[in-house]
């Protein structure tokens, strides 16, 4: 999610201060997890090693 400095999303939705802080913290948490080397799926959930292995195996078969 991209935010402008004054608390408005790029799609024009205005955010109150509490919601803005919560969304920023969520984004920072996800960025920190990525920096720690943990793999995340599209929903931001951690991928377990077995699942990653089988996905990579499937991709390499093509």
PDBQT receptor file of N, H, CA, C and O in Angstrom, charges set to zero:
ATOM      1  N   UNK A   1       0.847  -1.180   0.000  1.00  0.00    +0.000 N 
ATOM      2  CA  UNK A   1       0.000   0.000   0.000  1.00  0.00    +0.000 C 
ATOM      3  C   UNK A   1       0.889   1.240   0.000  1.00  0.00    +0.000 C 
ATOM      4  O   UNK A   1       1.822   1.346   0.797  1.00  0.00    +0.000 OA
ATOM      5  N   UNK A   2       0.604   2.135  -0.863  1.00  0.00    +0.000 N 
ATOM      6  H   UNK A   2      -0.153   2.048  -1.510  1.00  0.00    +0.000 HD
ATOM      7  CA  UNK A   2       1.381   3.356  -0.953  1.00  0.00    +0.000 C 
ATOM      8  C   UNK A   2       0.617   4.489  -0.272  1.00  0.00    +0.000 C 
ATOM      9  O   UNK A   2      -0.579   4.678  -0.492  1.00  0.00    +0.000 OA
ATOM     10  N   UNK A   3       1.339   5.235   0.559  1.00  0.00    +0.000 N 
ATOM     11  H   UNK A   3       2.311   5.082   0.737  1.00  0.00    +0.000 HD
ATOM     12  CA  UNK A   3       0.723   6.342   1.280  1.00  0.00    +0.000 C 
ATOM     13  C   UNK A   3       1.434   7.639   0.929  1.00  0.00    +0.000 C 
ATOM     14  O   UNK A   3       2.651   7.670   0.743  1.00  0.00    +0.000 OA
ATOM     15  N   UNK A   4       0.673   8.680   0.846  1.00  0.00    +0.000 N 
ATOM     16  H   UNK A   4      -0.316   8.655   0.997  1.00  0.00    +0.000 HD
ATOM     17  CA  UNK A   4       1.265  10.007   0.740  1.00  0.00    +0.000 C 
ATOM     18  C   UNK A   4       1.596  10.480   2.144  1.00  0.00    +0.000 C 
ATOM     19  O   UNK A   4       1.106   9.917   3.123  1.00  0.00    +0.000 OA
ATOM     20  N   UNK A   5       2.413  11.498   2.246  1.00  0.00    +0.000 N 
ATOM     21  H   UNK A   5       2.811  11.955   1.451  1.00  0.00    +0.000 HD
ATOM     22  CA  UNK A   5       2.851  11.976   3.552  1.00  0.00    +0.000 C 
ATOM     23  C   UNK A   5       1.708  12.509   4.413  1.00  0.00    +0.000 C 
ATOM     24  O   UNK A   5       1.770  12.396   5.638  1.00  0.00    +0.000 OA
ATOM     25  N   UNK A   6       0.696  13.070   3.827  1.00  0.00    +0.000 N 
ATOM     26  H   UNK A   6       0.646  13.162   2.832  1.00  0.00    +0.000 HD
ATOM     27  CA  UNK A   6      -0.367  13.701   4.607  1.00  0.00    +0.000 C 
ATOM     28  C   UNK A   6      -1.505  12.757   4.959  1.00  0.00    +0.000 C 
ATOM     29  O   UNK A   6      -2.572  13.212   5.371  1.00  0.00    +0.000 OA
ATOM     30  N   UNK A   7      -1.301  11.437   4.804  1.00  0.00    +0.000 N 
ATOM     31  H   UNK A   7      -0.434  11.068   4.469  1.00  0.00    +0.000 HD
ATOM     32  CA  UNK A   7      -2.294  10.484   5.277  1.00  0.00    +0.000 C 
ATOM     33  C   UNK A   7      -3.378  10.140   4.282  1.00  0.00    +0.000 C 
ATOM     34  O   UNK A   7      -4.497   9.810   4.677  1.00  0.00    +0.000 OA
ATOM     35  N   UNK A   8      -3.076  10.208   3.027  1.00  0.00    +0.000 N 
ATOM     36  H   UNK A   8      -2.167  10.475   2.707  1.00  0.00    +0.000 HD
ATOM     37  CA  UNK A   8      -4.057   9.854   2.009  1.00  0.00    +0.000 C 
ATOM     38  C   UNK A   8      -3.450   8.769   1.128  1.00  0.00    +0.000 C 
ATOM     39  O   UNK A   8      -2.297   8.870   0.710  1.00  0.00    +0.000 OA
ATOM     40  N   UNK A   9      -4.218   7.755   0.858  1.00  0.00    +0.000 N 
ATOM     41  H   UNK A   9      -5.155   7.674   1.198  1.00  0.00    +0.000 HD
ATOM     42  CA  UNK A   9      -3.753   6.723  -0.060  1.00  0.00    +0.000 C 
ATOM     43  C   UNK A   9      -3.680   7.299  -1.455  1.00  0.00    +0.000 C 
ATOM     44  O   UNK A   9      -4.290   8.325  -1.756  1.00  0.00    +0.000 OA
ATOM     45  N   UNK A  10      -2.927   6.626  -2.301  1.00  0.00    +0.000 N 
ATOM     46  H   UNK A  10      -2.431   5.792  -2.057  1.00  0.00    +0.000 HD
ATOM     47  CA  UNK A  10      -2.818   7.095  -3.677  1.00  0.00    +0.000 C 
ATOM     48  C   UNK A  10      -4.142   6.974  -4.419  1.00  0.00    +0.000 C 
ATOM     49  O   UNK A  10      -4.344   7.641  -5.433  1.00  0.00    +0.000 OA
ATOM     50  N   UNK A  11      -5.055   6.123  -3.923  1.00  0.00    +0.000 N 
ATOM     51  H   UNK A  11      -4.891   5.581  -3.099  1.00  0.00    +0.000 HD
ATOM     52  CA  UNK A  11      -6.371   6.024  -4.551  1.00  0.00    +0.000 C 
ATOM     53  C   UNK A  11      -7.326   7.114  -4.060  1.00  0.00    +0.000 C 
ATOM     54  O   UNK A  11      -8.489   7.152  -4.464  1.00  0.00    +0.000 OA
ATOM     55  N   UNK A  12      -6.833   7.999  -3.188  1.00  0.00    +0.000 N 
ATOM     56  H   UNK A  12      -5.889   7.968  -2.860  1.00  0.00    +0.000 HD
ATOM     57  CA  UNK A  12      -7.614   9.156  -2.755  1.00  0.00    +0.000 C 
ATOM     58  C   UNK A  12      -8.351   8.974  -1.445  1.00  0.00    +0.000 C 
ATOM     59  O   UNK A  12      -8.960   9.930  -0.963  1.00  0.00    +0.000 OA
ATOM     60  N   UNK A  13      -8.326   7.790  -0.845  1.00  0.00    +0.000 N 
ATOM     61  H   UNK A  13      -7.832   7.014  -1.236  1.00  0.00    +0.000 HD
ATOM     62  CA  UNK A  13      -9.039   7.571   0.412  1.00  0.00    +0.000 C 
ATOM     63  C   UNK A  13      -8.291   8.240   1.562  1.00  0.00    +0.000 C 
ATOM     64  O   UNK A  13      -7.092   8.028   1.740  1.00  0.00    +0.000 OA
ATOM     65  N   UNK A  14      -9.002   9.042   2.333  1.00  0.00    +0.000 N 
ATOM     66  H   UNK A  14      -9.976   9.214   2.188  1.00  0.00    +0.000 HD
ATOM     67  CA  UNK A  14      -8.400   9.693   3.498  1.00  0.00    +0.000 C 
ATOM     68  C   UNK A  14      -8.399   8.709   4.661  1.00  0.00    +0.000 C 
ATOM     69  O   UNK A  14      -9.351   7.950   4.841  1.00  0.00    +0.000 OA
ATOM     70  N   UNK A  15      -7.332   8.723   5.444  1.00  0.00    +0.000 N 
ATOM     71  H   UNK A  15      -6.558   9.339   5.298  1.00  0.00    +0.000 HD
ATOM     72  CA  UNK A  15      -7.222   7.817   6.572  1.00  0.00    +0.000 C 
ATOM     73  C   UNK A  15      -7.151   8.623   7.863  1.00  0.00    +0.000 C 
ATOM     74  O   UNK A  15      -6.500   9.667   7.917  1.00  0.00    +0.000 OA
ATOM     75  N   UNK A  16      -7.824   8.133   8.902  1.00  0.00    +0.000 N 
ATOM     76  H   UNK A  16      -8.352   7.285   8.858  1.00  0.00    +0.000 HD
ATOM     77  CA  UNK A  16      -7.681   8.779  10.193  1.00  0.00    +0.000 C 
ATOM     78  C   UNK A  16      -6.329   8.370  10.789  1.00  0.00    +0.000 C 
ATOM     79  O   UNK A  16      -5.715   7.409  10.326  1.00  0.00    +0.000 OA
ATOM     80  N   UNK A  17      -5.870   9.084  11.798  1.00  0.00    +0.000 N 
ATOM     81  H   UNK A  17      -6.369   9.864  12.174  1.00  0.00    +0.000 HD
ATOM     82  CA  UNK A  17      -4.528   8.879  12.348  1.00  0.00    +0.000 C 
ATOM     83  C   UNK A  17      -4.339   7.472  12.903  1.00  0.00    +0.000 C 
ATOM     84  O   UNK A  17      -3.281   6.875  12.704  1.00  0.00    +0.000 OA
ATOM     85  N   UNK A  18      -5.334   6.933  13.589  1.00  0.00    +0.000 N 
ATOM     86  H   UNK A  18      -6.193   7.418  13.750  1.00  0.00    +0.000 HD
ATOM     87  CA  UNK A  18      -5.219   5.598  14.182  1.00  0.00    +0.000 C 
ATOM     88  C   UNK A  18      -5.091   4.525  13.096  1.00  0.00    +0.000 C 
ATOM     89  O   UNK A  18      -4.241   3.639  13.186  1.00  0.00    +0.000 OA
ATOM     90  N   UNK A  19      -5.920   4.610  12.098  1.00  0.00    +0.000 N 
ATOM     91  H   UNK A  19      -6.611   5.330  12.024  1.00  0.00    +0.000 HD
ATOM     92  CA  UNK A  19      -5.877   3.626  11.005  1.00  0.00    +0.000 C 
ATOM     93  C   UNK A  19      -4.590   3.770  10.199  1.00  0.00    +0.000 C 
ATOM     94  O   UNK A  19      -4.005   2.774   9.775  1.00  0.00    +0.000 OA
ATOM     95  N   UNK A  20      -4.154   4.998   9.988  1.00  0.00    +0.000 N 
ATOM     96  H   UNK A  20      -4.630   5.808  10.332  1.00  0.00    +0.000 HD
ATOM     97  CA  UNK A  20      -2.915   5.260   9.271  1.00  0.00    +0.000 C 
ATOM     98  C   UNK A  20      -1.733   4.625  10.001  1.00  0.00    +0.000 C 
ATOM     99  O   UNK A  20      -0.889   3.986   9.373  1.00  0.00    +0.000 OA
ATOM    100  N   UNK A  21      -1.668   4.796  11.321  1.00  0.00    +0.000 N 
ATOM    101  H   UNK A  21      -2.354   5.315  11.831  1.00  0.00    +0.000 HD
ATOM    102  CA  UNK A  21      -0.595   4.198  12.111  1.00  0.00    +0.000 C 
ATOM    103  C   UNK A  21      -0.638   2.676  12.050  1.00  0.00    +0.000 C 
ATOM    104  O   UNK A  21       0.403   2.030  11.936  1.00  0.00    +0.000 OA
ATOM    105  N   UNK A  22      -1.831   2.104  12.125  1.00  0.00    +0.000 N 
ATOM    106  H   UNK A  22      -2.677   2.629  12.217  1.00  0.00    +0.000 HD
ATOM    107  CA  UNK A  22      -1.974   0.644  12.086  1.00  0.00    +0.000 C 
ATOM    108  C   UNK A  22      -1.518   0.098  10.734  1.00  0.00    +0.000 C 
ATOM    109  O   UNK A  22      -0.831  -0.922  10.678  1.00  0.00    +0.000 OA
ATOM    110  N   UNK A  23      -1.890   0.760   9.660  1.00  0.00    +0.000 N 
ATOM    111  H   UNK A  23      -2.449   1.589   9.705  1.00  0.00    +0.000 HD
ATOM    112  CA  UNK A  23      -1.489   0.289   8.333  1.00  0.00    +0.000 C 
ATOM    113  C   UNK A  23       0.009   0.456   8.114  1.00  0.00    +0.000 C 
ATOM    114  O   UNK A  23       0.636  -0.382   7.465  1.00  0.00    +0.000 OA
ATOM    115  N   UNK A  24       0.588   1.529   8.648  1.00  0.00    +0.000 N 
ATOM    116  H   UNK A  24       0.078   2.209   9.174  1.00  0.00    +0.000 HD
ATOM    117  CA  UNK A  24       2.038   1.712   8.547  1.00  0.00    +0.000 C 
ATOM    118  C   UNK A  24       2.781   0.629   9.320  1.00  0.00    +0.000 C 
ATOM    119  O   UNK A  24       3.782   0.096   8.841  1.00  0.00    +0.000 OA
ATOM    120  N   UNK A  25       2.288   0.302  10.525  1.00  0.00    +0.000 N 
ATOM    121  H   UNK A  25       1.475   0.735  10.914  1.00  0.00    +0.000 HD
ATOM    122  CA  UNK A  25       2.926  -0.743  11.323  1.00  0.00    +0.000 C 
ATOM    123  C   UNK A  25       2.838  -2.097  10.627  1.00  0.00    +0.000 C 
ATOM    124  O   UNK A  25       3.797  -2.868  10.653  1.00  0.00    +0.000 OA
ATOM    125  N   UNK A  26       1.697  -2.393  10.007  1.00  0.00    +0.000 N 
ATOM    126  H   UNK A  26       0.918  -1.766   9.986  1.00  0.00    +0.000 HD
ATOM    127  CA  UNK A  26       1.550  -3.642   9.251  1.00  0.00    +0.000 C 
ATOM    128  C   UNK A  26       2.562  -3.702   8.114  1.00  0.00    +0.000 C 
ATOM    129  O   UNK A  26       3.207  -4.729   7.904  1.00  0.00    +0.000 OA
ATOM    130  N   UNK A  27       2.699  -2.606   7.384  1.00  0.00    +0.000 N 
ATOM    131  H   UNK A  27       2.176  -1.771   7.555  1.00  0.00    +0.000 HD
ATOM    132  CA  UNK A  27       3.650  -2.562   6.270  1.00  0.00    +0.000 C 
ATOM    133  C   UNK A  27       5.082  -2.714   6.762  1.00  0.00    +0.000 C 
ATOM    134  O   UNK A  27       5.884  -3.412   6.142  1.00  0.00    +0.000 OA
ATOM    135  N   UNK A  28       5.404  -2.062   7.879  1.00  0.00    +0.000 N 
ATOM    136  H   UNK A  28       4.752  -1.496   8.383  1.00  0.00    +0.000 HD
ATOM    137  CA  UNK A  28       6.752  -2.177   8.434  1.00  0.00    +0.000 C 
ATOM    138  C   UNK A  28       7.022  -3.596   8.913  1.00  0.00    +0.000 C 
ATOM    139  O   UNK A  28       8.132  -4.102   8.746  1.00  0.00    +0.000 OA
ATOM    140  N   UNK A  29       6.025  -4.244   9.503  1.00  0.00    +0.000 N 
ATOM    141  H   UNK A  29       5.124  -3.833   9.639  1.00  0.00    +0.000 HD
ATOM    142  CA  UNK A  29       6.190  -5.624   9.978  1.00  0.00    +0.000 C 
ATOM    143  C   UNK A  29       6.464  -6.558   8.805  1.00  0.00    +0.000 C 
ATOM    144  O   UNK A  29       7.350  -7.410   8.873  1.00  0.00    +0.000 OA
ATOM    145  N   UNK A  30       5.696  -6.392   7.730  1.00  0.00    +0.000 N 
ATOM    146  H   UNK A  30       4.977  -5.700   7.675  1.00  0.00    +0.000 HD
ATOM    147  CA  UNK A  30       5.908  -7.228   6.557  1.00  0.00    +0.000 C 
ATOM    148  C   UNK A  30       7.287  -6.990   5.947  1.00  0.00    +0.000 C 
ATOM    149  O   UNK A  30       7.955  -7.933   5.522  1.00  0.00    +0.000 OA
ATOM    150  N   UNK A  31       7.708  -5.729   5.906  1.00  0.00    +0.000 N 
ATOM    151  H   UNK A  31       7.166  -4.963   6.251  1.00  0.00    +0.000 HD
ATOM    152  CA  UNK A  31       9.040  -5.426   5.375  1.00  0.00    +0.000 C 
ATOM    153  C   UNK A  31      10.120  -6.038   6.247  1.00  0.00    +0.000 C 
ATOM    154  O   UNK A  31      11.111  -6.557   5.732  1.00  0.00    +0.000 OA
ATOM    155  N   UNK A  32       9.944  -5.986   7.565  1.00  0.00    +0.000 N 
ATOM    156  H   UNK A  32       9.139  -5.565   7.984  1.00  0.00    +0.000 HD
ATOM    157  CA  UNK A  32      10.933  -6.562   8.484  1.00  0.00    +0.000 C 
ATOM    158  C   UNK A  32      11.010  -8.077   8.303  1.00  0.00    +0.000 C 
ATOM    159  O   UNK A  32      12.100  -8.647   8.337  1.00  0.00    +0.000 OA
ATOM    160  N   UNK A  33       9.874  -8.729   8.112  1.00  0.00    +0.000 N 
ATOM    161  H   UNK A  33       8.988  -8.266   8.085  1.00  0.00    +0.000 HD
ATOM    162  CA  UNK A  33       9.881 -10.177   7.908  1.00  0.00    +0.000 C 
ATOM    163  C   UNK A  33      10.580 -10.529   6.605  1.00  0.00    +0.000 C 
ATOM    164  O   UNK A  33      11.296 -11.528   6.533  1.00  0.00    +0.000 OA
ATOM    165  N   UNK A  34      10.379  -9.721   5.584  1.00  0.00    +0.000 N 
ATOM    166  H   UNK A  34       9.798  -8.909   5.643  1.00  0.00    +0.000 HD
ATOM    167  CA  UNK A  34      11.064  -9.978   4.308  1.00  0.00    +0.000 C 
ATOM    168  C   UNK A  34      12.565  -9.813   4.479  1.00  0.00    +0.000 C 
ATOM    169  O   UNK A  34      13.339 -10.599   3.932  1.00  0.00    +0.000 OA
ATOM    170  N   UNK A  35      12.988  -8.803   5.229  1.00  0.00    +0.000 N 
ATOM    171  H   UNK A  35      12.359  -8.164   5.673  1.00  0.00    +0.000 HD
ATOM    172  CA  UNK A  35      14.414  -8.575   5.444  1.00  0.00    +0.000 C 
ATOM    173  C   UNK A  35      15.041  -9.696   6.261  1.00  0.00    +0.000 C 
ATOM    174  O   UNK A  35      16.227  -9.991   6.112  1.00  0.00    +0.000 OA
ATOM    175  N   UNK A  36      14.247 -10.318   7.121  1.00  0.00    +0.000 N 
ATOM    176  H   UNK A  36      13.284 -10.078   7.242  1.00  0.00    +0.000 HD
ATOM    177  CA  UNK A  36      14.746 -11.437   7.919  1.00  0.00    +0.000 C 
ATOM    178  C   UNK A  36      14.892 -12.700   7.085  1.00  0.00    +0.000 C 
ATOM    179  O   UNK A  36      15.400 -13.708   7.577  1.00  0.00    +0.000 OA
ATOM    180  N   UNK A  37      14.461 -12.663   5.847  1.00  0.00    +0.000 N 
ATOM    181  H   UNK A  37      14.049 -11.844   5.447  1.00  0.00    +0.000 HD
ATOM    182  CA  UNK A  37      14.621 -13.797   4.950  1.00  0.00    +0.000 C 
ATOM    183  C   UNK A  37      13.469 -14.784   4.980  1.00  0.00    +0.000 C 
ATOM    184  O   UNK A  37      13.547 -15.840   4.353  1.00  0.00    +0.000 OA
ATOM    185  N   UNK A  38      12.411 -14.463   5.693  1.00  0.00    +0.000 N 
ATOM    186  H   UNK A  38      12.348 -13.605   6.203  1.00  0.00    +0.000 HD
ATOM    187  CA  UNK A  38      11.272 -15.373   5.712  1.00  0.00    +0.000 C 
ATOM    188  C   UNK A  38      10.467 -15.175   4.437  1.00  0.00    +0.000 C 
ATOM    189  O   UNK A  38      10.244 -14.048   3.993  1.00  0.00    +0.000 OA
ATOM    190  N   UNK A  39      10.040 -16.275   3.863  1.00  0.00    +0.000 N 
ATOM    191  H   UNK A  39      10.221 -17.190   4.224  1.00  0.00    +0.000 HD
ATOM    192  CA  UNK A  39       9.228 -16.189   2.651  1.00  0.00    +0.000 C 
ATOM    193  C   UNK A  39       7.779 -15.953   3.048  1.00  0.00    +0.000 C 
ATOM    194  O   UNK A  39       7.276 -16.536   4.009  1.00  0.00    +0.000 OA
ATOM    195  N   UNK A  40       7.121 -15.087   2.290  1.00  0.00    +0.000 N 
ATOM    196  H   UNK A  40       7.529 -14.613   1.510  1.00  0.00    +0.000 HD
ATOM    197  CA  UNK A  40       5.716 -14.791   2.552  1.00  0.00    +0.000 C 
ATOM    198  C   UNK A  40       4.920 -15.073   1.301  1.00  0.00    +0.000 C 
ATOM    199  O   UNK A  40       5.381 -14.814   0.190  1.00  0.00    +0.000 OA
ATOM    200  N   UNK A  41       3.705 -15.613   1.482  1.00  0.00    +0.000 N 
ATOM    201  H   UNK A  41       3.330 -15.823   2.385  1.00  0.00    +0.000 HD
ATOM    202  CA  UNK A  41       2.844 -15.787   0.320  1.00  0.00    +0.000 C 
ATOM    203  C   UNK A  41       2.112 -14.475   0.056  1.00  0.00    +0.000 C 
ATOM    204  O   UNK A  41       2.374 -13.480   0.732  1.00  0.00    +0.000 OA
ATOM    205  N   UNK A  42       1.215 -14.457  -0.900  1.00  0.00    +0.000 N 
ATOM    206  H   UNK A  42       1.003 -15.265  -1.449  1.00  0.00    +0.000 HD
ATOM    207  CA  UNK A  42       0.540 -13.227  -1.282  1.00  0.00    +0.000 C 
ATOM    208  C   UNK A  42      -0.297 -12.600  -0.187  1.00  0.00    +0.000 C 
ATOM    209  O   UNK A  42      -0.566 -11.399  -0.230  1.00  0.00    +0.000 OA
ATOM    210  N   UNK A  43      -0.713 -13.381   0.789  1.00  0.00    +0.000 N 
ATOM    211  H   UNK A  43      -0.494 -14.356   0.825  1.00  0.00    +0.000 HD
ATOM    212  CA  UNK A  43      -1.523 -12.859   1.884  1.00  0.00    +0.000 C 
ATOM    213  C   UNK A  43      -0.665 -12.410   3.057  1.00  0.00    +0.000 C 
ATOM    214  O   UNK A  43      -1.199 -11.992   4.084  1.00  0.00    +0.000 OA
ATOM    215  N   UNK A  44       0.657 -12.490   2.923  1.00  0.00    +0.000 N 
ATOM    216  H   UNK A  44       1.091 -12.830   2.089  1.00  0.00    +0.000 HD
ATOM    217  CA  UNK A  44       1.531 -12.086   4.005  1.00  0.00    +0.000 C 
ATOM    218  C   UNK A  44       1.759 -13.171   5.038  1.00  0.00    +0.000 C 
ATOM    219  O   UNK A  44       2.359 -12.913   6.081  1.00  0.00    +0.000 OA
ATOM    220  N   UNK A  45       1.287 -14.388   4.766  1.00  0.00    +0.000 N 
ATOM    221  H   UNK A  45       0.800 -14.597   3.918  1.00  0.00    +0.000 HD
ATOM    222  CA  UNK A  45       1.492 -15.482   5.698  1.00  0.00    +0.000 C 
ATOM    223  C   UNK A  45       2.817 -16.167   5.399  1.00  0.00    +0.000 C 
ATOM    224  O   UNK A  45       3.260 -16.214   4.252  1.00  0.00    +0.000 OA
ATOM    225  N   UNK A  46       3.445 -16.698   6.448  1.00  0.00    +0.000 N 
ATOM    226  H   UNK A  46       3.084 -16.660   7.380  1.00  0.00    +0.000 HD
ATOM    227  CA  UNK A  46       4.713 -17.386   6.263  1.00  0.00    +0.000 C 
ATOM    228  C   UNK A  46       4.504 -18.691   5.506  1.00  0.00    +0.000 C 
ATOM    229  O   UNK A  46       3.526 -19.406   5.725  1.00  0.00    +0.000 OA
ATOM    230  N   UNK A  47       5.433 -18.982   4.621  1.00  0.00    +0.000 N 
ATOM    231  H   UNK A  47       6.227 -18.401   4.443  1.00  0.00    +0.000 HD
ATOM    232  CA  UNK A  47       5.399 -20.245   3.901  1.00  0.00    +0.000 C 
ATOM    233  C   UNK A  47       6.279 -21.250   4.633  1.00  0.00    +0.000 C 
ATOM    234  O   UNK A  47       7.421 -20.946   4.977  1.00  0.00    +0.000 OA
ATOM    235  N   UNK A  48       5.760 -22.418   4.864  1.00  0.00    +0.000 N 
ATOM    236  H   UNK A  48       4.833 -22.665   4.585  1.00  0.00    +0.000 HD
ATOM    237  CA  UNK A  48       6.585 -23.437   5.500  1.00  0.00    +0.000 C 
ATOM    238  C   UNK A  48       7.540 -24.029   4.468  1.00  0.00    +0.000 C 
ATOM    239  O   UNK A  48       7.290 -23.957   3.265  1.00  0.00    +0.000 OA
ATOM    240  N   UNK A  49       8.627 -24.611   4.947  1.00  0.00    +0.000 N 
ATOM    241  H   UNK A  49       8.830 -24.669   5.924  1.00  0.00    +0.000 HD
ATOM    242  CA  UNK A  49       9.673 -25.114   4.073  1.00  0.00    +0.000 C 
ATOM    243  C   UNK A  49       9.209 -26.180   3.106  1.00  0.00    +0.000 C 
ATOM    244  O   UNK A  49       9.628 -26.191   1.949  1.00  0.00    +0.000 OA
ATOM    245  N   UNK A  50       8.343 -27.081   3.565  1.00  0.00    +0.000 N 
ATOM    246  H   UNK A  50       8.003 -27.072   4.505  1.00  0.00    +0.000 HD
ATOM    247  CA  UNK A  50       7.857 -28.156   2.702  1.00  0.00    +0.000 C 
ATOM    248  C   UNK A  50       7.052 -27.596   1.538  1.00  0.00    +0.000 C 
ATOM    249  O   UNK A  50       7.211 -28.037   0.400  1.00  0.00    +0.000 OA
ATOM    250  N   UNK A  51       6.206 -26.644   1.814  1.00  0.00    +0.000 N 
ATOM    251  H   UNK A  51       6.077 -26.285   2.739  1.00  0.00    +0.000 HD
ATOM    252  CA  UNK A  51       5.383 -26.046   0.764  1.00  0.00    +0.000 C 
ATOM    253  C   UNK A  51       6.262 -25.321  -0.250  1.00  0.00    +0.000 C 
ATOM    254  O   UNK A  51       6.036 -25.421  -1.456  1.00  0.00    +0.000 OA
ATOM    255  N   UNK A  52       7.263 -24.593   0.238  1.00  0.00    +0.000 N 
ATOM    256  H   UNK A  52       7.446 -24.511   1.218  1.00  0.00    +0.000 HD
ATOM    257  CA  UNK A  52       8.178 -23.896  -0.665  1.00  0.00    +0.000 C 
ATOM    258  C   UNK A  52       8.911 -24.898  -1.533  1.00  0.00    +0.000 C 
ATOM    259  O   UNK A  52       9.079 -24.674  -2.732  1.00  0.00    +0.000 OA
ATOM    260  N   UNK A  53       9.351 -26.003  -0.944  1.00  0.00    +0.000 N 
ATOM    261  H   UNK A  53       9.214 -26.185   0.030  1.00  0.00    +0.000 HD
ATOM    262  CA  UNK A  53      10.065 -27.039  -1.691  1.00  0.00    +0.000 C 
ATOM    263  C   UNK A  53       9.216 -27.563  -2.844  1.00  0.00    +0.000 C 
ATOM    264  O   UNK A  53       9.695 -27.650  -3.975  1.00  0.00    +0.000 OA
ATOM    265  N   UNK A  54       7.968 -27.910  -2.569  1.00  0.00    +0.000 N 
ATOM    266  H   UNK A  54       7.580 -27.839  -1.651  1.00  0.00    +0.000 HD
ATOM    267  CA  UNK A  54       7.118 -28.468  -3.607  1.00  0.00    +0.000 C 
ATOM    268  C   UNK A  54       6.741 -27.443  -4.677  1.00  0.00    +0.000 C 
ATOM    269  O   UNK A  54       6.602 -27.798  -5.847  1.00  0.00    +0.000 OA
ATOM    270  N   UNK A  55       6.579 -26.209  -4.300  1.00  0.00    +0.000 N 
ATOM    271  H   UNK A  55       6.693 -25.920  -3.349  1.00  0.00    +0.000 HD
ATOM    272  CA  UNK A  55       6.308 -25.163  -5.290  1.00  0.00    +0.000 C 
ATOM    273  C   UNK A  55       7.517 -24.989  -6.201  1.00  0.00    +0.000 C 
ATOM    274  O   UNK A  55       7.370 -24.892  -7.420  1.00  0.00    +0.000 OA
ATOM    275  N   UNK A  56       8.705 -24.949  -5.616  1.00  0.00    +0.000 N 
ATOM    276  H   UNK A  56       8.824 -25.028  -4.627  1.00  0.00    +0.000 HD
ATOM    277  CA  UNK A  56       9.917 -24.809  -6.429  1.00  0.00    +0.000 C 
ATOM    278  C   UNK A  56      10.123 -26.034  -7.329  1.00  0.00    +0.000 C 
ATOM    279  O   UNK A  56      10.522 -25.896  -8.485  1.00  0.00    +0.000 OA
ATOM    280  N   UNK A  57       9.853 -27.216  -6.803  1.00  0.00    +0.000 N 
ATOM    281  H   UNK A  57       9.528 -27.328  -5.864  1.00  0.00    +0.000 HD
ATOM    282  CA  UNK A  57       9.968 -28.446  -7.590  1.00  0.00    +0.000 C 
ATOM    283  C   UNK A  57       9.009 -28.405  -8.783  1.00  0.00    +0.000 C 
ATOM    284  O   UNK A  57       9.379 -28.783  -9.894  1.00  0.00    +0.000 OA
ATOM    285  N   UNK A  58       7.795 -27.951  -8.552  1.00  0.00    +0.000 N 
ATOM    286  H   UNK A  58       7.494 -27.644  -7.650  1.00  0.00    +0.000 HD
ATOM    287  CA  UNK A  58       6.801 -27.838  -9.606  1.00  0.00    +0.000 C 
ATOM    288  C   UNK A  58       7.265 -26.856 -10.682  1.00  0.00    +0.000 C 
ATOM    289  O   UNK A  58       7.149 -27.130 -11.876  1.00  0.00    +0.000 OA
ATOM    290  N   UNK A  59       7.788 -25.713 -10.246  1.00  0.00    +0.000 N 
ATOM    291  H   UNK A  59       7.881 -25.491  -9.275  1.00  0.00    +0.000 HD
ATOM    292  CA  UNK A  59       8.245 -24.688 -11.196  1.00  0.00    +0.000 C 
ATOM    293  C   UNK A  59       9.422 -25.206 -12.023  1.00  0.00    +0.000 C 
ATOM    294  O   UNK A  59       9.492 -24.961 -13.228  1.00  0.00    +0.000 OA
ATOM    295  N   UNK A  60      10.342 -25.921 -11.377  1.00  0.00    +0.000 N 
ATOM    296  H   UNK A  60      10.284 -26.120 -10.399  1.00  0.00    +0.000 HD
ATOM    297  CA  UNK A  60      11.530 -26.403 -12.083  1.00  0.00    +0.000 C 
ATOM    298  C   UNK A  60      11.210 -27.515 -13.080  1.00  0.00    +0.000 C 
ATOM    299  O   UNK A  60      12.007 -27.784 -13.979  1.00  0.00    +0.000 OA
ATOM    300  N   UNK A  61      10.072 -28.153 -12.933  1.00  0.00    +0.000 N 
ATOM    301  H   UNK A  61       9.425 -27.934 -12.202  1.00  0.00    +0.000 HD
ATOM    302  CA  UNK A  61       9.686 -29.202 -13.875  1.00  0.00    +0.000 C 
ATOM    303  C   UNK A  61       9.287 -28.642 -15.241  1.00  0.00    +0.000 C 
ATOM    304  O   UNK A  61       9.190 -29.398 -16.208  1.00  0.00    +0.000 OA
ATOM    305  N   UNK A  62       9.059 -27.355 -15.335  1.00  0.00    +0.000 N 
ATOM    306  H   UNK A  62       9.138 -26.741 -14.550  1.00  0.00    +0.000 HD
ATOM    307  CA  UNK A  62       8.655 -26.766 -16.621  1.00  0.00    +0.000 C 
ATOM    308  C   UNK A  62       9.794 -26.149 -17.310  1.00  0.00    +0.000 C 
ATOM    309  O   UNK A  62       9.634 -25.607 -18.403  1.00  0.00    +0.000 OA
TER     310      UNK A  62
